């Protein structure tokens, strides 16, 4: 993993909350796994450690993917788009990416006037994270 200079991180276009959307994609299959938010510090931490680190808007803290489940994302590459306002993180996903126990977060599809589930959970979320 290659670290970026502060100047290069600052060249990214963060929103008014200091966040940038980050899409994680399985590096070898191209499967889109999830979308999360990053701030400057989580971008730097991800590049430094090689493990995806996001910013949790609900908890207002850093969130290393897999810290409670063990389903980490080892980063193979980080890219930005031409506008530098979105990140694409190519990862090697261990286990499932979605907190619902599914392999990816995009398991609902527009069908018949509503959102239809197209993938069943592979794991029970209560077994991954414990009952809440």
VMD Tcl script that builds the backbone (N, CA, C; Angstrom):
set m [mol new atoms 396]
animate dup $m
set s [atomselect $m all]
$s set {name element resname resid chain x y z} {
  {N N UNK 1 A 0.855 -1.175 0.000}
  {CA C UNK 1 A 0.000 0.000 0.000}
  {C C UNK 1 A 0.889 1.222 0.000}
  {N N UNK 2 A 0.552 2.158 -0.822}
  {CA C UNK 2 A 1.333 3.387 -0.935}
  {C C UNK 2 A 0.638 4.523 -0.203}
  {N N UNK 3 A 1.372 5.167 0.683}
  {CA C UNK 3 A 0.798 6.300 1.404}
  {C C UNK 3 A 0.773 7.521 0.495}
  {N N UNK 4 A -0.132 8.439 0.767}
  {CA C UNK 4 A -0.248 9.685 0.008}
  {C C UNK 4 A 0.280 10.843 0.835}
  {N N UNK 5 A 0.810 11.842 0.156}
  {CA C UNK 5 A 1.222 13.054 0.852}
  {C C UNK 5 A -0.026 13.783 1.340}
  {N N UNK 6 A 0.148 14.636 2.324}
  {CA C UNK 6 A -0.960 15.440 2.833}
  {C C UNK 6 A -1.555 16.281 1.698}
  {N N UNK 7 A -0.695 16.779 0.834}
  {CA C UNK 7 A -1.155 17.577 -0.309}
  {C C UNK 7 A -2.060 16.754 -1.225}
  {N N UNK 8 A -1.703 15.501 -1.459}
  {CA C UNK 8 A -2.518 14.635 -2.316}
  {C C UNK 8 A -3.856 14.313 -1.662}
  {N N UNK 9 A -3.853 14.059 -0.359}
  {CA C UNK 9 A -5.118 13.817 0.343}
  {C C UNK 9 A -5.973 15.077 0.296}
  {N N UNK 10 A -5.357 16.241 0.500}
  {CA C UNK 10 A -6.096 17.510 0.465}
  {C C UNK 10 A -6.647 17.830 -0.917}
  {N N UNK 11 A -6.100 17.194 -1.969}
  {CA C UNK 11 A -6.607 17.438 -3.321}
  {C C UNK 11 A -7.949 16.748 -3.571}
  {N N UNK 12 A -8.332 15.824 -2.669}
  {CA C UNK 12 A -9.636 15.180 -2.781}
  {C C UNK 12 A -10.717 16.186 -2.407}
  {N N UNK 13 A -11.901 16.007 -2.975}
  {CA C UNK 13 A -13.015 16.915 -2.699}
  {C C UNK 13 A -13.941 16.298 -1.666}
  {N N UNK 14 A -13.758 16.732 -0.440}
  {CA C UNK 14 A -14.586 16.286 0.674}
  {C C UNK 14 A -15.818 17.170 0.741}
  {N N UNK 15 A -16.944 16.628 1.215}
  {CA C UNK 15 A -18.172 17.423 1.310}
  {C C UNK 15 A -18.098 18.388 2.497}
  {N N UNK 16 A -19.179 19.095 2.755}
  {CA C UNK 16 A -19.217 20.101 3.826}
  {C C UNK 16 A -18.966 19.490 5.202}
  {N N UNK 17 A -19.219 18.191 5.346}
  {CA C UNK 17 A -18.971 17.497 6.610}
  {C C UNK 17 A -17.563 16.913 6.676}
  {N N UNK 18 A -16.752 17.181 5.647}
  {CA C UNK 18 A -15.386 16.659 5.616}
  {C C UNK 18 A -15.302 15.207 5.209}
  {N N UNK 19 A -16.321 14.723 4.486}
  {CA C UNK 19 A -16.392 13.316 4.101}
  {C C UNK 19 A -16.386 13.140 2.593}
  {N N UNK 20 A -15.942 11.969 2.174}
  {CA C UNK 20 A -15.944 11.596 0.757}
  {C C UNK 20 A -16.511 10.179 0.658}
  {N N UNK 21 A -17.406 9.913 -0.328}
  {CA C UNK 21 A -17.921 8.548 -0.470}
  {C C UNK 21 A -16.823 7.601 -0.943}
  {N N UNK 22 A -16.846 6.394 -0.399}
  {CA C UNK 22 A -15.868 5.369 -0.746}
  {C C UNK 22 A -16.609 4.081 -1.076}
  {N N UNK 23 A -16.409 3.608 -2.273}
  {CA C UNK 23 A -17.039 2.373 -2.735}
  {C C UNK 23 A -15.999 1.263 -2.644}
  {N N UNK 24 A -16.347 0.173 -1.969}
  {CA C UNK 24 A -15.413 -0.955 -1.914}
  {C C UNK 24 A -15.846 -2.003 -2.930}
  {N N UNK 25 A -14.847 -2.529 -3.618}
  {CA C UNK 25 A -15.060 -3.497 -4.688}
  {C C UNK 25 A -14.087 -4.649 -4.503}
  {N N UNK 26 A -14.580 -5.872 -4.655}
  {CA C UNK 26 A -13.706 -7.038 -4.586}
  {C C UNK 26 A -12.716 -6.979 -5.743}
  {N N UNK 27 A -11.437 -6.995 -5.432}
  {CA C UNK 27 A -10.396 -6.738 -6.431}
  {C C UNK 27 A -10.349 -7.756 -7.560}
  {N N UNK 28 A -10.670 -9.008 -7.302}
  {CA C UNK 28 A -10.502 -10.027 -8.336}
  {C C UNK 28 A -11.774 -10.366 -9.110}
  {N N UNK 29 A -12.942 -10.039 -8.555}
  {CA C UNK 29 A -14.190 -10.369 -9.249}
  {C C UNK 29 A -14.922 -9.143 -9.776}
  {N N UNK 30 A -14.596 -7.961 -9.222}
  {CA C UNK 30 A -15.293 -6.738 -9.617}
  {C C UNK 30 A -16.602 -6.514 -8.879}
  {N N UNK 31 A -16.976 -7.421 -7.963}
  {CA C UNK 31 A -18.227 -7.274 -7.221}
  {C C UNK 31 A -18.174 -6.029 -6.339}
  {N N UNK 32 A -19.214 -5.186 -6.451}
  {CA C UNK 32 A -19.339 -4.028 -5.570}
  {C C UNK 32 A -19.845 -4.538 -4.226}
  {N N UNK 33 A -19.111 -4.246 -3.169}
  {CA C UNK 33 A -19.434 -4.774 -1.850}
  {C C UNK 33 A -20.244 -3.813 -0.998}
  {N N UNK 34 A -19.844 -2.558 -0.956}
  {CA C UNK 34 A -20.495 -1.604 -0.072}
  {C C UNK 34 A -20.063 -0.185 -0.404}
  {N N UNK 35 A -20.746 0.767 0.203}
  {CA C UNK 35 A -20.372 2.170 0.127}
  {C C UNK 35 A -20.312 2.679 1.557}
  {N N UNK 36 A -19.294 3.446 1.864}
  {CA C UNK 36 A -19.154 4.042 3.191}
  {C C UNK 36 A -18.535 5.422 3.010}
  {N N UNK 37 A -18.287 6.100 4.105}
  {CA C UNK 37 A -17.710 7.440 4.074}
  {C C UNK 37 A -16.324 7.422 4.696}
  {N N UNK 38 A -15.467 8.295 4.179}
  {CA C UNK 38 A -14.129 8.465 4.741}
  {C C UNK 38 A -13.872 9.949 4.957}
  {N N UNK 39 A -13.031 10.247 5.935}
  {CA C UNK 39 A -12.534 11.605 6.088}
  {C C UNK 39 A -11.028 11.561 5.814}
  {N N UNK 40 A -10.362 12.691 5.932}
  {CA C UNK 40 A -8.930 12.727 5.604}
  {C C UNK 40 A -8.136 11.741 6.451}
  {N N UNK 41 A -8.455 11.671 7.728}
  {CA C UNK 41 A -7.711 10.779 8.616}
  {C C UNK 41 A -7.943 9.309 8.288}
  {N N UNK 42 A -9.174 8.951 7.926}
  {CA C UNK 42 A -9.425 7.536 7.602}
  {C C UNK 42 A -8.798 7.153 6.268}
  {N N UNK 43 A -8.715 8.104 5.331}
  {CA C UNK 43 A -7.992 7.839 4.077}
  {C C UNK 43 A -6.529 7.546 4.397}
  {N N UNK 44 A -5.923 8.415 5.208}
  {CA C UNK 44 A -4.512 8.241 5.572}
  {C C UNK 44 A -4.289 6.929 6.325}
  {N N UNK 45 A -5.174 6.600 7.266}
  {CA C UNK 45 A -5.053 5.374 8.052}
  {C C UNK 45 A -5.177 4.138 7.156}
  {N N UNK 46 A -6.111 4.171 6.227}
  {CA C UNK 46 A -6.292 3.052 5.301}
  {C C UNK 46 A -5.032 2.828 4.479}
  {N N UNK 47 A -4.474 3.901 3.955}
  {CA C UNK 47 A -3.272 3.768 3.136}
  {C C UNK 47 A -2.066 3.341 3.969}
  {N N UNK 48 A -2.011 3.782 5.210}
  {CA C UNK 48 A -0.896 3.438 6.093}
  {C C UNK 48 A -0.928 1.968 6.496}
  {N N UNK 49 A -2.132 1.461 6.842}
  {CA C UNK 49 A -2.244 0.100 7.384}
  {C C UNK 49 A -2.583 -0.953 6.341}
  {N N UNK 50 A -3.185 -0.539 5.223}
  {CA C UNK 50 A -3.619 -1.511 4.224}
  {C C UNK 50 A -4.915 -2.213 4.585}
  {N N UNK 51 A -5.596 -1.729 5.626}
  {CA C UNK 51 A -6.893 -2.266 6.046}
  {C C UNK 51 A -7.900 -1.118 5.978}
  {N N UNK 52 A -9.056 -1.374 5.358}
  {CA C UNK 52 A -10.048 -0.313 5.170}
  {C C UNK 52 A -10.511 0.253 6.504}
  {N N UNK 53 A -10.464 1.571 6.594}
  {CA C UNK 53 A -10.905 2.303 7.779}
  {C C UNK 53 A -11.844 3.408 7.296}
  {N N UNK 54 A -13.043 3.431 7.816}
  {CA C UNK 54 A -14.050 4.391 7.377}
  {C C UNK 54 A -14.419 5.325 8.526}
  {N N UNK 55 A -15.301 6.272 8.240}
  {CA C UNK 55 A -15.844 7.159 9.266}
  {C C UNK 55 A -17.313 6.800 9.437}
  {N N UNK 56 A -17.700 6.448 10.642}
  {CA C UNK 56 A -19.091 6.123 10.926}
  {C C UNK 56 A -19.837 7.403 11.264}
  {N N UNK 57 A -20.778 7.773 10.421}
  {CA C UNK 57 A -21.560 8.984 10.671}
  {C C UNK 57 A -22.491 8.788 11.864}
  {N N UNK 58 A -23.035 7.604 12.032}
  {CA C UNK 58 A -23.973 7.372 13.136}
  {C C UNK 58 A -23.271 7.350 14.490}
  {N N UNK 59 A -22.067 6.789 14.524}
  {CA C UNK 59 A -21.330 6.690 15.786}
  {C C UNK 59 A -20.332 7.834 15.986}
  {N N UNK 60 A -20.100 8.599 14.895}
  {CA C UNK 60 A -19.145 9.708 14.927}
  {C C UNK 60 A -17.763 9.261 15.406}
  {N N UNK 61 A -17.287 8.169 14.773}
  {CA C UNK 61 A -15.953 7.676 15.105}
  {C C UNK 61 A -15.423 6.823 13.968}
  {N N UNK 62 A -14.099 6.546 14.022}
  {CA C UNK 62 A -13.494 5.679 13.029}
  {C C UNK 62 A -14.054 4.273 13.152}
  {N N UNK 63 A -14.074 3.606 12.016}
  {CA C UNK 63 A -14.636 2.270 11.952}
  {C C UNK 63 A -13.733 1.446 11.041}
  {N N UNK 64 A -12.896 0.625 11.659}
  {CA C UNK 64 A -12.075 -0.296 10.870}
  {C C UNK 64 A -12.962 -1.455 10.480}
  {N N UNK 65 A -13.139 -1.625 9.195}
  {CA C UNK 65 A -14.000 -2.692 8.702}
  {C C UNK 65 A -13.531 -4.023 9.272}
  {N N UNK 66 A -14.448 -4.708 9.943}
  {CA C UNK 66 A -14.151 -6.015 10.508}
  {C C UNK 66 A -13.661 -5.986 11.938}
  {N N UNK 67 A -13.614 -4.792 12.564}
  {CA C UNK 67 A -13.081 -4.717 13.926}
  {C C UNK 67 A -13.892 -5.536 14.922}
  {N N UNK 68 A -15.207 -5.658 14.709}
  {CA C UNK 68 A -15.996 -6.475 15.627}
  {C C UNK 68 A -16.369 -7.825 15.027}
  {N N UNK 69 A -16.410 -7.926 13.710}
  {CA C UNK 69 A -16.826 -9.184 13.069}
  {C C UNK 69 A -15.661 -10.055 12.626}
  {N N UNK 70 A -14.492 -9.446 12.431}
  {CA C UNK 70 A -13.362 -10.179 11.869}
  {C C UNK 70 A -13.382 -10.225 10.352}
  {N N UNK 71 A -14.399 -9.629 9.739}
  {CA C UNK 71 A -14.547 -9.632 8.277}
  {C C UNK 71 A -13.887 -8.393 7.688}
  {N N UNK 72 A -12.562 -8.399 7.707}
  {CA C UNK 72 A -11.797 -7.218 7.303}
  {C C UNK 72 A -11.688 -7.085 5.794}
  {N N UNK 73 A -11.328 -5.889 5.387}
  {CA C UNK 73 A -11.061 -5.609 3.981}
  {C C UNK 73 A -9.583 -5.239 3.858}
  {N N UNK 74 A -8.808 -6.119 3.250}
  {CA C UNK 74 A -7.400 -5.816 2.963}
  {C C UNK 74 A -7.368 -5.042 1.651}
  {N N UNK 75 A -6.808 -3.860 1.705}
  {CA C UNK 75 A -6.828 -2.955 0.558}
  {C C UNK 75 A -5.717 -3.319 -0.422}
  {N N UNK 76 A -6.109 -3.502 -1.668}
  {CA C UNK 76 A -5.165 -3.781 -2.749}
  {C C UNK 76 A -4.790 -2.497 -3.478}
  {N N UNK 77 A -5.775 -1.572 -3.594}
  {CA C UNK 77 A -5.558 -0.336 -4.338}
  {C C UNK 77 A -6.623 0.675 -3.935}
  {N N UNK 78 A -6.263 1.945 -3.956}
  {CA C UNK 78 A -7.239 3.011 -3.749}
  {C C UNK 78 A -7.163 3.930 -4.955}
  {N N UNK 79 A -8.321 4.245 -5.503}
  {CA C UNK 79 A -8.406 5.110 -6.681}
  {C C UNK 79 A -9.401 6.228 -6.427}
  {N N UNK 80 A -9.275 7.297 -7.197}
  {CA C UNK 80 A -10.280 8.345 -7.166}
  {C C UNK 80 A -10.753 8.593 -8.586}
  {N N UNK 81 A -11.922 9.183 -8.714}
  {CA C UNK 81 A -12.466 9.473 -10.035}
  {C C UNK 81 A -11.880 10.785 -10.569}
  {N N UNK 82 A -12.277 11.134 -11.794}
  {CA C UNK 82 A -11.735 12.317 -12.457}
  {C C UNK 82 A -12.030 13.615 -11.718}
  {N N UNK 83 A -13.112 13.658 -10.963}
  {CA C UNK 83 A -13.455 14.863 -10.191}
  {C C UNK 83 A -12.838 14.844 -8.788}
  {N N UNK 84 A -12.238 13.738 -8.426}
  {CA C UNK 84 A -11.640 13.543 -7.099}
  {C C UNK 84 A -12.654 13.702 -5.967}
  {N N UNK 85 A -13.922 13.316 -6.249}
  {CA C UNK 85 A -14.953 13.443 -5.214}
  {C C UNK 85 A -15.543 12.105 -4.784}
  {N N UNK 86 A -14.963 11.011 -5.257}
  {CA C UNK 86 A -15.388 9.665 -4.871}
  {C C UNK 86 A -14.163 8.762 -4.892}
  {N N UNK 87 A -14.096 7.851 -3.927}
  {CA C UNK 87 A -13.009 6.880 -3.884}
  {C C UNK 87 A -13.514 5.502 -4.271}
  {N N UNK 88 A -12.672 4.745 -4.933}
  {CA C UNK 88 A -12.913 3.342 -5.235}
  {C C UNK 88 A -11.792 2.576 -4.551}
  {N N UNK 89 A -12.180 1.688 -3.651}
  {CA C UNK 89 A -11.192 0.922 -2.900}
  {C C UNK 89 A -11.294 -0.533 -3.323}
  {N N UNK 90 A -10.254 -1.030 -3.952}
  {CA C UNK 90 A -10.203 -2.431 -4.366}
  {C C UNK 90 A -9.678 -3.232 -3.184}
  {N N UNK 91 A -10.476 -4.198 -2.743}
  {CA C UNK 91 A -10.172 -4.925 -1.515}
  {C C UNK 91 A -10.219 -6.426 -1.715}
  {N N UNK 92 A -9.633 -7.123 -0.757}
  {CA C UNK 92 A -9.821 -8.558 -0.615}
  {C C UNK 92 A -10.664 -8.713 0.646}
  {N N UNK 93 A -11.940 -8.998 0.457}
  {CA C UNK 93 A -12.903 -9.072 1.556}
  {C C UNK 93 A -12.814 -10.427 2.236}
  {N N UNK 94 A -12.586 -10.418 3.545}
  {CA C UNK 94 A -12.651 -11.648 4.341}
  {C C UNK 94 A -14.071 -11.766 4.875}
  {N N UNK 95 A -14.731 -12.859 4.619}
  {CA C UNK 95 A -16.100 -13.045 5.099}
  {C C UNK 95 A -17.081 -12.185 4.318}
  {N N UNK 96 A -18.104 -11.718 5.025}
  {CA C UNK 96 A -19.155 -10.927 4.383}
  {C C UNK 96 A -18.885 -9.442 4.586}
  {N N UNK 97 A -19.367 -8.611 3.657}
  {CA C UNK 97 A -19.158 -7.171 3.747}
  {C C UNK 97 A -20.302 -6.460 4.456}
  {N N UNK 98 A -21.505 -7.012 4.383}
  {CA C UNK 98 A -22.689 -6.325 4.898}
  {C C UNK 98 A -22.999 -6.739 6.336}
  {N N UNK 99 A -23.405 -5.756 7.139}
  {CA C UNK 99 A -23.754 -6.037 8.538}
  {C C UNK 99 A -25.003 -6.904 8.671}
  {N N UNK 100 A -25.715 -7.127 7.547}
  {CA C UNK 100 A -26.894 -7.996 7.569}
  {C C UNK 100 A -26.520 -9.464 7.364}
  {N N UNK 101 A -25.213 -9.751 7.195}
  {CA C UNK 101 A -24.752 -11.114 6.982}
  {C C UNK 101 A -24.701 -11.527 5.523}
  {N N UNK 102 A -24.921 -10.566 4.628}
  {CA C UNK 102 A -24.850 -10.852 3.190}
  {C C UNK 102 A -23.455 -10.513 2.667}
  {N N UNK 103 A -23.125 -11.121 1.527}
  {CA C UNK 103 A -21.790 -10.893 0.971}
  {C C UNK 103 A -21.573 -9.447 0.566}
  {N N UNK 104 A -22.627 -8.771 0.072}
  {CA C UNK 104 A -22.513 -7.347 -0.233}
  {C C UNK 104 A -23.775 -6.632 0.232}
  {N N UNK 105 A -23.712 -5.321 0.250}
  {CA C UNK 105 A -24.824 -4.508 0.772}
  {C C UNK 105 A -25.921 -4.259 -0.265}
  {N N UNK 106 A -25.694 -4.638 -1.498}
  {CA C UNK 106 A -26.640 -4.338 -2.569}
  {C C UNK 106 A -27.494 -5.558 -2.902}
  {N N UNK 107 A -28.353 -5.914 -1.961}
  {CA C UNK 107 A -29.171 -7.117 -2.090}
  {C C UNK 107 A -30.646 -6.808 -2.320}
  {N N UNK 108 A -30.982 -5.541 -2.491}
  {CA C UNK 108 A -32.365 -5.152 -2.782}
  {C C UNK 108 A -32.436 -4.616 -4.208}
  {N N UNK 109 A -33.403 -5.114 -4.975}
  {CA C UNK 109 A -33.536 -4.735 -6.384}
  {C C UNK 109 A -34.941 -4.205 -6.645}
  {N N UNK 110 A -35.021 -3.161 -7.461}
  {CA C UNK 110 A -36.322 -2.598 -7.837}
  {C C UNK 110 A -37.052 -3.609 -8.722}
  {N N UNK 111 A -38.171 -4.125 -8.213}
  {CA C UNK 111 A -38.979 -5.102 -8.939}
  {C C UNK 111 A -40.428 -4.935 -8.516}
  {N N UNK 112 A -41.329 -5.052 -9.470}
  {CA C UNK 112 A -42.767 -5.085 -9.172}
  {C C UNK 112 A -43.219 -3.949 -8.253}
  {N N UNK 113 A -42.688 -2.756 -8.475}
  {CA C UNK 113 A -43.117 -1.588 -7.718}
  {C C UNK 113 A -42.527 -1.455 -6.326}
  {N N UNK 114 A -41.553 -2.270 -5.990}
  {CA C UNK 114 A -40.947 -2.186 -4.660}
  {C C UNK 114 A -39.542 -2.755 -4.657}
  {N N UNK 115 A -38.946 -2.824 -3.483}
  {CA C UNK 115 A -37.602 -3.381 -3.317}
  {C C UNK 115 A -37.712 -4.841 -2.932}
  {N N UNK 116 A -37.162 -5.694 -3.779}
  {CA C UNK 116 A -37.221 -7.137 -3.556}
  {C C UNK 116 A -35.838 -7.660 -3.170}
  {N N UNK 117 A -35.820 -8.518 -2.164}
  {CA C UNK 117 A -34.573 -9.126 -1.710}
  {C C UNK 117 A -34.104 -10.148 -2.735}
  {N N UNK 118 A -32.869 -9.991 -3.225}
  {CA C UNK 118 A -32.349 -10.917 -4.234}
  {C C UNK 118 A -31.218 -11.792 -3.696}
  {N N UNK 119 A -30.837 -11.580 -2.430}
  {CA C UNK 119 A -29.804 -12.419 -1.817}
  {C C UNK 119 A -30.137 -12.633 -0.348}
  {N N UNK 120 A -30.049 -13.848 0.069}
  {CA C UNK 120 A -30.295 -14.206 1.466}
  {C C UNK 120 A -29.005 -14.040 2.273}
  {N N UNK 121 A -29.122 -13.822 3.579}
  {CA C UNK 121 A -27.924 -13.739 4.416}
  {C C UNK 121 A -27.133 -15.047 4.389}
  {N N UNK 122 A -25.822 -14.920 4.377}
  {CA C UNK 122 A -24.940 -16.083 4.470}
  {C C UNK 122 A -24.650 -16.425 5.923}
  {N N UNK 123 A -24.712 -15.402 6.769}
  {CA C UNK 123 A -24.440 -15.551 8.192}
  {C C UNK 123 A -25.515 -14.829 8.985}
  {N N UNK 124 A -25.742 -15.269 10.208}
  {CA C UNK 124 A -26.690 -14.616 11.094}
  {C C UNK 124 A -25.999 -13.409 11.737}
  {N N UNK 125 A -26.521 -12.185 11.531}
  {CA C UNK 125 A -25.874 -10.993 12.107}
  {C C UNK 125 A -25.729 -11.062 13.624}
  {N N UNK 126 A -26.674 -11.708 14.315}
  {CA C UNK 126 A -26.573 -11.842 15.774}
  {C C UNK 126 A -25.347 -12.671 16.169}
  {N N UNK 127 A -24.977 -13.627 15.321}
  {CA C UNK 127 A -23.800 -14.438 15.602}
  {C C UNK 127 A -22.515 -13.684 15.304}
  {N N UNK 128 A -22.584 -12.732 14.371}
  {CA C UNK 128 A -21.411 -11.938 14.015}
  {C C UNK 128 A -21.163 -10.844 15.058}
  {N N UNK 129 A -22.218 -10.117 15.400}
  {CA C UNK 129 A -22.075 -8.920 16.242}
  {C C UNK 129 A -22.652 -9.091 17.628}
  {N N UNK 130 A -23.337 -10.168 17.890}
  {CA C UNK 130 A -24.011 -10.344 19.168}
  {C C UNK 130 A -25.367 -9.670 19.132}
  {N N UNK 131 A -26.275 -10.112 19.950}
  {CA C UNK 131 A -27.610 -9.515 19.986}
  {C C UNK 131 A -27.523 -8.132 20.582}
  {N N UNK 132 A -28.341 -7.235 20.015}
  {CA C UNK 132 A -28.352 -5.843 20.491}
  {C C UNK 132 A -29.539 -5.585 21.359}
}
mol reanalyze $m
mol bondsrecalc $m
mol representation Tube
mol addrep $m
